[in-house]
Amino acid sequence: MFIIETVVGLICFFIVNILYDTYITKRNSSFIQLSIISMVQTIIAMSIYNIL
């Protein structure tokens, strides 16, 4: 279950980062940068989830 939650969180953060990067800031970051940011966000979210 933890792996499924992690994958879903990673996908959600990646989609939000793509939308934010494209429509709000109007820059074109590479997918590698966006995926690294999404991984860090997922790690932080899972760490908070495990603490609580």
CHARMM-style PDB file with segment names, atoms N, HN, CA, C and O in Angstrom:
ATOM      1  N   MET     1       0.817  -1.193   0.000  1.00  0.00      PROA
ATOM      2  CA  MET     1       0.000   0.000   0.000  1.00  0.00      PROA
ATOM      3  C   MET     1       0.864   1.262   0.000  1.00  0.00      PROA
ATOM      4  O   MET     1       0.531   2.253  -0.650  1.00  0.00      PROA
ATOM      5  N   PHE     2       1.965   1.215   0.727  1.00  0.00      PROA
ATOM      6  HN  PHE     2       2.236   0.410   1.254  1.00  0.00      PROA
ATOM      7  CA  PHE     2       2.859   2.374   0.797  1.00  0.00      PROA
ATOM      8  C   PHE     2       3.437   2.701  -0.579  1.00  0.00      PROA
ATOM      9  O   PHE     2       3.569   3.873  -0.932  1.00  0.00      PROA
ATOM     10  N   ILE     3       3.781   1.684  -1.351  1.00  0.00      PROA
ATOM     11  HN  ILE     3       3.675   0.731  -1.065  1.00  0.00      PROA
ATOM     12  CA  ILE     3       4.347   1.901  -2.688  1.00  0.00      PROA
ATOM     13  C   ILE     3       3.321   2.527  -3.615  1.00  0.00      PROA
ATOM     14  O   ILE     3       3.648   3.415  -4.402  1.00  0.00      PROA
ATOM     15  N   ILE     4       2.080   2.065  -3.523  1.00  0.00      PROA
ATOM     16  HN  ILE     4       1.814   1.343  -2.884  1.00  0.00      PROA
ATOM     17  CA  ILE     4       1.015   2.628  -4.363  1.00  0.00      PROA
ATOM     18  C   ILE     4       0.786   4.095  -4.016  1.00  0.00      PROA
ATOM     19  O   ILE     4       0.637   4.927  -4.912  1.00  0.00      PROA
ATOM     20  N   GLU     5       0.756   4.421  -2.725  1.00  0.00      PROA
ATOM     21  HN  GLU     5       0.877   3.746  -1.998  1.00  0.00      PROA
ATOM     22  CA  GLU     5       0.593   5.810  -2.304  1.00  0.00      PROA
ATOM     23  C   GLU     5       1.751   6.676  -2.780  1.00  0.00      PROA
ATOM     24  O   GLU     5       1.552   7.823  -3.179  1.00  0.00      PROA
ATOM     25  N   THR     6       2.933   6.137  -2.739  1.00  0.00      PROA
ATOM     26  HN  THR     6       3.095   5.204  -2.416  1.00  0.00      PROA
ATOM     27  CA  THR     6       4.103   6.886  -3.200  1.00  0.00      PROA
ATOM     28  C   THR     6       4.023   7.174  -4.691  1.00  0.00      PROA
ATOM     29  O   THR     6       4.295   8.294  -5.123  1.00  0.00      PROA
ATOM     30  N   VAL     7       3.658   6.186  -5.469  1.00  0.00      PROA
ATOM     31  HN  VAL     7       3.436   5.276  -5.118  1.00  0.00      PROA
ATOM     32  CA  VAL     7       3.558   6.369  -6.925  1.00  0.00      PROA
ATOM     33  C   VAL     7       2.452   7.361  -7.268  1.00  0.00      PROA
ATOM     34  O   VAL     7       2.640   8.233  -8.117  1.00  0.00      PROA
ATOM     35  N   VAL     8       1.305   7.231  -6.614  1.00  0.00      PROA
ATOM     36  HN  VAL     8       1.153   6.523  -5.924  1.00  0.00      PROA
ATOM     37  CA  VAL     8       0.205   8.165  -6.871  1.00  0.00      PROA
ATOM     38  C   VAL     8       0.609   9.585  -6.489  1.00  0.00      PROA
ATOM     39  O   VAL     8       0.314  10.531  -7.219  1.00  0.00      PROA
ATOM     40  N   GLY     9       1.282   9.739  -5.351  1.00  0.00      PROA
ATOM     41  HN  GLY     9       1.521   8.970  -4.758  1.00  0.00      PROA
ATOM     42  CA  GLY     9       1.757  11.058  -4.941  1.00  0.00      PROA
ATOM     43  C   GLY     9       2.757  11.635  -5.921  1.00  0.00      PROA
ATOM     44  O   GLY     9       2.706  12.824  -6.238  1.00  0.00      PROA
ATOM     45  N   LEU    10       3.659  10.811  -6.400  1.00  0.00      PROA
ATOM     46  HN  LEU    10       3.701   9.845  -6.143  1.00  0.00      PROA
ATOM     47  CA  LEU    10       4.652  11.266  -7.374  1.00  0.00      PROA
ATOM     48  C   LEU    10       3.990  11.732  -8.659  1.00  0.00      PROA
ATOM     49  O   LEU    10       4.362  12.769  -9.210  1.00  0.00      PROA
ATOM     50  N   ILE    11       3.020  10.983  -9.137  1.00  0.00      PROA
ATOM     51  HN  ILE    11       2.717  10.141  -8.690  1.00  0.00      PROA
ATOM     52  CA  ILE    11       2.304  11.361 -10.367  1.00  0.00      PROA
ATOM     53  C   ILE    11       1.534  12.658 -10.166  1.00  0.00      PROA
ATOM     54  O   ILE    11       1.555  13.538 -11.027  1.00  0.00      PROA
ATOM     55  N   CYS    12       0.852  12.777  -9.022  1.00  0.00      PROA
ATOM     56  HN  CYS    12       0.835  12.063  -8.323  1.00  0.00      PROA
ATOM     57  CA  CYS    12       0.081  14.001  -8.748  1.00  0.00      PROA
ATOM     58  C   CYS    12       0.995  15.225  -8.665  1.00  0.00      PROA
ATOM     59  O   CYS    12       0.704  16.259  -9.265  1.00  0.00      PROA
ATOM     60  N   PHE    13       2.091  15.111  -7.927  1.00  0.00      PROA
ATOM     61  HN  PHE    13       2.328  14.271  -7.439  1.00  0.00      PROA
ATOM     62  CA  PHE    13       3.022  16.228  -7.833  1.00  0.00      PROA
ATOM     63  C   PHE    13       3.615  16.573  -9.204  1.00  0.00      PROA
ATOM     64  O   PHE    13       3.808  17.749  -9.510  1.00  0.00      PROA
ATOM     65  N   PHE    14       3.902  15.579 -10.017  1.00  0.00      PROA
ATOM     66  HN  PHE    14       3.746  14.623  -9.768  1.00  0.00      PROA
ATOM     67  CA  PHE    14       4.470  15.825 -11.342  1.00  0.00      PROA
ATOM     68  C   PHE    14       3.479  16.591 -12.217  1.00  0.00      PROA
ATOM     69  O   PHE    14       3.859  17.534 -12.912  1.00  0.00      PROA
ATOM     70  N   ILE    15       2.212  16.186 -12.183  1.00  0.00      PROA
ATOM     71  HN  ILE    15       1.903  15.421 -11.619  1.00  0.00      PROA
ATOM     72  CA  ILE    15       1.185  16.875 -12.984  1.00  0.00      PROA
ATOM     73  C   ILE    15       1.008  18.315 -12.502  1.00  0.00      PROA
ATOM     74  O   ILE    15       0.917  19.236 -13.313  1.00  0.00      PROA
ATOM     75  N   VAL    16       0.960  18.505 -11.190  1.00  0.00      PROA
ATOM     76  HN  VAL    16       1.034  17.757 -10.531  1.00  0.00      PROA
ATOM     77  CA  VAL    16       0.813  19.865 -10.650  1.00  0.00      PROA
ATOM     78  C   VAL    16       2.015  20.719 -11.036  1.00  0.00      PROA
ATOM     79  O   VAL    16       1.848  21.885 -11.393  1.00  0.00      PROA
ATOM     80  N   ASN    17       3.213  20.167 -10.971  1.00  0.00      PROA
ATOM     81  HN  ASN    17       3.349  19.219 -10.681  1.00  0.00      PROA
ATOM     82  CA  ASN    17       4.408  20.933 -11.352  1.00  0.00      PROA
ATOM     83  C   ASN    17       4.406  21.287 -12.835  1.00  0.00      PROA
ATOM     84  O   ASN    17       4.823  22.385 -13.204  1.00  0.00      PROA
ATOM     85  N   ILE    18       3.950  20.389 -13.679  1.00  0.00      PROA
ATOM     86  HN  ILE    18       3.611  19.497 -13.379  1.00  0.00      PROA
ATOM     87  CA  ILE    18       3.863  20.697 -15.116  1.00  0.00      PROA
ATOM     88  C   ILE    18       2.869  21.824 -15.361  1.00  0.00      PROA
ATOM     89  O   ILE    18       3.161  22.762 -16.103  1.00  0.00      PROA
ATOM     90  N   LEU    19       1.692  21.738 -14.739  1.00  0.00      PROA
ATOM     91  HN  LEU    19       1.454  20.977 -14.136  1.00  0.00      PROA
ATOM     92  CA  LEU    19       0.682  22.784 -14.918  1.00  0.00      PROA
ATOM     93  C   LEU    19       1.165  24.120 -14.368  1.00  0.00      PROA
ATOM     94  O   LEU    19       0.977  25.155 -15.007  1.00  0.00      PROA
ATOM     95  N   TYR    20       1.782  24.109 -13.200  1.00  0.00      PROA
ATOM     96  HN  TYR    20       1.935  23.268 -12.681  1.00  0.00      PROA
ATOM     97  CA  TYR    20       2.299  25.344 -12.608  1.00  0.00      PROA
ATOM     98  C   TYR    20       3.388  25.950 -13.486  1.00  0.00      PROA
ATOM     99  O   TYR    20       3.398  27.157 -13.724  1.00  0.00      PROA
ATOM    100  N   ASP    21       4.292  25.124 -13.962  1.00  0.00      PROA
ATOM    101  HN  ASP    21       4.284  24.143 -13.768  1.00  0.00      PROA
ATOM    102  CA  ASP    21       5.408  25.607 -14.771  1.00  0.00      PROA
ATOM    103  C   ASP    21       4.921  26.150 -16.109  1.00  0.00      PROA
ATOM    104  O   ASP    21       5.463  27.134 -16.612  1.00  0.00      PROA
ATOM    105  N   THR    22       3.906  25.520 -16.687  1.00  0.00      PROA
ATOM    106  HN  THR    22       3.466  24.720 -16.278  1.00  0.00      PROA
ATOM    107  CA  THR    22       3.455  25.901 -18.016  1.00  0.00      PROA
ATOM    108  C   THR    22       2.527  27.112 -17.994  1.00  0.00      PROA
ATOM    109  O   THR    22       2.695  28.036 -18.790  1.00  0.00      PROA
ATOM    110  N   TYR    23       1.556  27.114 -17.095  1.00  0.00      PROA
ATOM    111  HN  TYR    23       1.419  26.364 -16.448  1.00  0.00      PROA
ATOM    112  CA  TYR    23       0.517  28.122 -17.162  1.00  0.00      PROA
ATOM    113  C   TYR    23       0.696  29.284 -16.193  1.00  0.00      PROA
ATOM    114  O   TYR    23       0.275  30.398 -16.504  1.00  0.00      PROA
ATOM    115  N   ILE    24       1.298  29.070 -15.044  1.00  0.00      PROA
ATOM    116  HN  ILE    24       1.641  28.166 -14.790  1.00  0.00      PROA
ATOM    117  CA  ILE    24       1.418  30.160 -14.068  1.00  0.00      PROA
ATOM    118  C   ILE    24       2.735  30.908 -14.244  1.00  0.00      PROA
ATOM    119  O   ILE    24       2.731  32.133 -14.372  1.00  0.00      PROA
ATOM    120  N   THR    25       3.860  30.195 -14.253  1.00  0.00      PROA
ATOM    121  HN  THR    25       3.862  29.201 -14.149  1.00  0.00      PROA
ATOM    122  CA  THR    25       5.144  30.885 -14.399  1.00  0.00      PROA
ATOM    123  C   THR    25       5.540  31.079 -15.850  1.00  0.00      PROA
ATOM    124  O   THR    25       6.402  31.906 -16.149  1.00  0.00      PROA
ATOM    125  N   LYS    26       4.929  30.336 -16.753  1.00  0.00      PROA
ATOM    126  HN  LYS    26       4.229  29.665 -16.510  1.00  0.00      PROA
ATOM    127  CA  LYS    26       5.163  30.427 -18.200  1.00  0.00      PROA
ATOM    128  C   LYS    26       6.633  30.258 -18.576  1.00  0.00      PROA
ATOM    129  O   LYS    26       7.161  30.969 -19.432  1.00  0.00      PROA
ATOM    130  N   ARG    27       7.284  29.288 -17.906  1.00  0.00      PROA
ATOM    131  HN  ARG    27       6.854  28.711 -17.211  1.00  0.00      PROA
ATOM    132  CA  ARG    27       8.633  28.891 -18.315  1.00  0.00      PROA
ATOM    133  C   ARG    27       8.555  27.476 -18.845  1.00  0.00      PROA
ATOM    134  O   ARG    27       7.550  26.785 -18.679  1.00  0.00      PROA
ATOM    135  N   ASN    28       9.602  27.070 -19.466  1.00  0.00      PROA
ATOM    136  HN  ASN    28      10.418  27.631 -19.601  1.00  0.00      PROA
ATOM    137  CA  ASN    28       9.666  25.713 -19.993  1.00  0.00      PROA
ATOM    138  C   ASN    28      10.842  24.980 -19.366  1.00  0.00      PROA
ATOM    139  O   ASN    28      11.924  24.899 -19.948  1.00  0.00      PROA
ATOM    140  N   SER    29      10.614  24.451 -18.176  1.00  0.00      PROA
ATOM    141  HN  SER    29       9.735  24.516 -17.703  1.00  0.00      PROA
ATOM    142  CA  SER    29      11.648  23.656 -17.523  1.00  0.00      PROA
ATOM    143  C   SER    29      11.668  22.266 -18.144  1.00  0.00      PROA
ATOM    144  O   SER    29      10.671  21.807 -18.701  1.00  0.00      PROA
ATOM    145  N   SER    30      12.799  21.615 -18.043  1.00  0.00      PROA
ATOM    146  HN  SER    30      13.609  21.989 -17.591  1.00  0.00      PROA
ATOM    147  CA  SER    30      12.896  20.273 -18.600  1.00  0.00      PROA
ATOM    148  C   SER    30      12.164  19.281 -17.701  1.00  0.00      PROA
ATOM    149  O   SER    30      11.940  19.542 -16.520  1.00  0.00      PROA
ATOM    150  N   PHE    31      11.798  18.148 -18.276  1.00  0.00      PROA
ATOM    151  HN  PHE    31      11.980  17.936 -19.236  1.00  0.00      PROA
ATOM    152  CA  PHE    31      11.101  17.114 -17.519  1.00  0.00      PROA
ATOM    153  C   PHE    31      11.992  16.545 -16.415  1.00  0.00      PROA
ATOM    154  O   PHE    31      11.496  16.089 -15.385  1.00  0.00      PROA
ATOM    155  N   ILE    32      13.299  16.573 -16.632  1.00  0.00      PROA
ATOM    156  HN  ILE    32      13.702  16.944 -17.469  1.00  0.00      PROA
ATOM    157  CA  ILE    32      14.215  16.071 -15.602  1.00  0.00      PROA
ATOM    158  C   ILE    32      14.158  16.957 -14.362  1.00  0.00      PROA
ATOM    159  O   ILE    32      14.122  16.455 -13.239  1.00  0.00      PROA
ATOM    160  N   GLN    33      14.151  18.276 -14.564  1.00  0.00      PROA
ATOM    161  HN  GLN    33      14.180  18.684 -15.476  1.00  0.00      PROA
ATOM    162  CA  GLN    33      14.048  19.185 -13.425  1.00  0.00      PROA
ATOM    163  C   GLN    33      12.713  19.014 -12.706  1.00  0.00      PROA
ATOM    164  O   GLN    33      12.664  18.982 -11.477  1.00  0.00      PROA
ATOM    165  N   LEU    34      11.639  18.907 -13.472  1.00  0.00      PROA
ATOM    166  HN  LEU    34      11.679  18.933 -14.471  1.00  0.00      PROA
ATOM    167  CA  LEU    34      10.322  18.741 -12.871  1.00  0.00      PROA
ATOM    168  C   LEU    34      10.196  17.415 -12.136  1.00  0.00      PROA
ATOM    169  O   LEU    34       9.548  17.342 -11.092  1.00  0.00      PROA
ATOM    170  N   SER    35      10.811  16.369 -12.673  1.00  0.00      PROA
ATOM    171  HN  SER    35      11.338  16.428 -13.521  1.00  0.00      PROA
ATOM    172  CA  SER    35      10.727  15.073 -12.002  1.00  0.00      PROA
ATOM    173  C   SER    35      11.537  15.064 -10.708  1.00  0.00      PROA
ATOM    174  O   SER    35      11.131  14.436  -9.731  1.00  0.00      PROA
ATOM    175  N   ILE    36      12.672  15.751 -10.692  1.00  0.00      PROA
ATOM    176  HN  ILE    36      13.001  16.262 -11.486  1.00  0.00      PROA
ATOM    177  CA  ILE    36      13.462  15.844  -9.459  1.00  0.00      PROA
ATOM    178  C   ILE    36      12.696  16.613  -8.394  1.00  0.00      PROA
ATOM    179  O   ILE    36      12.672  16.213  -7.230  1.00  0.00      PROA
ATOM    180  N   ILE    37      12.073  17.712  -8.787  1.00  0.00      PROA
ATOM    181  HN  ILE    37      12.092  18.038  -9.733  1.00  0.00      PROA
ATOM    182  CA  ILE    37      11.263  18.481  -7.838  1.00  0.00      PROA
ATOM    183  C   ILE    37      10.109  17.636  -7.323  1.00  0.00      PROA
ATOM    184  O   ILE    37       9.797  17.676  -6.132  1.00  0.00      PROA
ATOM    185  N   SER    38       9.471  16.872  -8.203  1.00  0.00      PROA
ATOM    186  HN  SER    38       9.724  16.839  -9.169  1.00  0.00      PROA
ATOM    187  CA  SER    38       8.354  16.013  -7.787  1.00  0.00      PROA
ATOM    188  C   SER    38       8.812  14.925  -6.829  1.00  0.00      PROA
ATOM    189  O   SER    38       8.101  14.599  -5.878  1.00  0.00      PROA
ATOM    190  N   MET    39       9.990  14.360  -7.066  1.00  0.00      PROA
ATOM    191  HN  MET    39      10.567  14.625  -7.838  1.00  0.00      PROA
ATOM    192  CA  MET    39      10.501  13.332  -6.160  1.00  0.00      PROA
ATOM    193  C   MET    39      10.774  13.910  -4.774  1.00  0.00      PROA
ATOM    194  O   MET    39      10.455  13.284  -3.764  1.00  0.00      PROA
ATOM    195  N   VAL    40      11.360  15.095  -4.727  1.00  0.00      PROA
ATOM    196  HN  VAL    40      11.619  15.604  -5.548  1.00  0.00      PROA
ATOM    197  CA  VAL    40      11.642  15.723  -3.432  1.00  0.00      PROA
ATOM    198  C   VAL    40      10.332  16.024  -2.702  1.00  0.00      PROA
ATOM    199  O   VAL    40      10.228  15.796  -1.497  1.00  0.00      PROA
ATOM    200  N   GLN    41       9.335  16.533  -3.426  1.00  0.00      PROA
ATOM    201  HN  GLN    41       9.419  16.718  -4.405  1.00  0.00      PROA
ATOM    202  CA  GLN    41       8.044  16.815  -2.802  1.00  0.00      PROA
ATOM    203  C   GLN    41       7.397  15.533  -2.277  1.00  0.00      PROA
ATOM    204  O   GLN    41       6.811  15.531  -1.195  1.00  0.00      PROA
ATOM    205  N   THR    42       7.501  14.460  -3.031  1.00  0.00      PROA
ATOM    206  HN  THR    42       7.977  14.462  -3.910  1.00  0.00      PROA
ATOM    207  CA  THR    42       6.930  13.191  -2.599  1.00  0.00      PROA
ATOM    208  C   THR    42       7.647  12.658  -1.365  1.00  0.00      PROA
ATOM    209  O   THR    42       7.003  12.138  -0.454  1.00  0.00      PROA
ATOM    210  N   ILE    43       8.962  12.779  -1.324  1.00  0.00      PROA
ATOM    211  HN  ILE    43       9.485  13.201  -2.065  1.00  0.00      PROA
ATOM    212  CA  ILE    43       9.725  12.328  -0.153  1.00  0.00      PROA
ATOM    213  C   ILE    43       9.317  13.124   1.078  1.00  0.00      PROA
ATOM    214  O   ILE    43       9.141  12.556   2.156  1.00  0.00      PROA
ATOM    215  N   ILE    44       9.166  14.432   0.924  1.00  0.00      PROA
ATOM    216  HN  ILE    44       9.308  14.893   0.049  1.00  0.00      PROA
ATOM    217  CA  ILE    44       8.754  15.265   2.059  1.00  0.00      PROA
ATOM    218  C   ILE    44       7.354  14.878   2.521  1.00  0.00      PROA
ATOM    219  O   ILE    44       7.105  14.748   3.719  1.00  0.00      PROA
ATOM    220  N   ALA    45       6.442  14.696   1.571  1.00  0.00      PROA
ATOM    221  HN  ALA    45       6.644  14.802   0.597  1.00  0.00      PROA
ATOM    222  CA  ALA    45       5.061  14.342   1.933  1.00  0.00      PROA
ATOM    223  C   ALA    45       5.007  12.982   2.614  1.00  0.00      PROA
ATOM    224  O   ALA    45       4.281  12.822   3.596  1.00  0.00      PROA
ATOM    225  N   MET    46       5.748  12.005   2.125  1.00  0.00      PROA
ATOM    226  HN  MET    46       6.337  12.134   1.327  1.00  0.00      PROA
ATOM    227  CA  MET    46       5.746  10.687   2.746  1.00  0.00      PROA
ATOM    228  C   MET    46       6.412  10.706   4.124  1.00  0.00      PROA
ATOM    229  O   MET    46       6.023   9.950   5.014  1.00  0.00      PROA
ATOM    230  N   SER    47       7.406  11.562   4.296  1.00  0.00      PROA
ATOM    231  HN  SER    47       7.722  12.177   3.573  1.00  0.00      PROA
ATOM    232  CA  SER    47       8.038  11.681   5.608  1.00  0.00      PROA
ATOM    233  C   SER    47       7.048  12.252   6.631  1.00  0.00      PROA
ATOM    234  O   SER    47       6.956  11.767   7.759  1.00  0.00      PROA
ATOM    235  N   ILE    48       6.325  13.272   6.225  1.00  0.00      PROA
ATOM    236  HN  ILE    48       6.400  13.666   5.309  1.00  0.00      PROA
ATOM    237  CA  ILE    48       5.307  13.846   7.117  1.00  0.00      PROA
ATOM    238  C   ILE    48       4.214  12.825   7.395  1.00  0.00      PROA
ATOM    239  O   ILE    48       3.747  12.706   8.527  1.00  0.00      PROA
ATOM    240  N   TYR    49       3.811  12.099   6.378  1.00  0.00      PROA
ATOM    241  HN  TYR    49       4.190  12.196   5.458  1.00  0.00      PROA
ATOM    242  CA  TYR    49       2.753  11.087   6.532  1.00  0.00      PROA
ATOM    243  C   TYR    49       3.193   9.993   7.511  1.00  0.00      PROA
ATOM    244  O   TYR    49       2.393   9.523   8.320  1.00  0.00      PROA
ATOM    245  N   ASN    50       4.454   9.594   7.437  1.00  0.00      PROA
ATOM    246  HN  ASN    50       5.105   9.976   6.781  1.00  0.00      PROA
ATOM    247  CA  ASN    50       4.941   8.534   8.331  1.00  0.00      PROA
ATOM    248  C   ASN    50       5.121   9.019   9.766  1.00  0.00      PROA
ATOM    249  O   ASN    50       4.952   8.241  10.705  1.00  0.00      PROA
ATOM    250  N   ILE    51       5.457  10.279   9.945  1.00  0.00      PROA
ATOM    251  HN  ILE    51       5.594  10.911   9.182  1.00  0.00      PROA
ATOM    252  CA  ILE    51       5.610  10.822  11.287  1.00  0.00      PROA
ATOM    253  C   ILE    51       4.259  10.864  11.984  1.00  0.00      PROA
ATOM    254  O   ILE    51       4.143  10.535  13.165  1.00  0.00      PROA
ATOM    255  N   LEU    52       3.240  11.272  11.237  1.00  0.00      PROA
ATOM    256  HN  LEU    52       3.334  11.539  10.278  1.00  0.00      PROA
ATOM    257  CA  LEU    52       1.913  11.356  11.840  1.00  0.00      PROA
ATOM    258  C   LEU    52       1.320   9.996  11.868  1.00  0.00      PROA
ATOM    259  OT1 LEU    52       0.195   9.822  12.336  1.00  0.00      PROA
TER     260      LEU     52
END
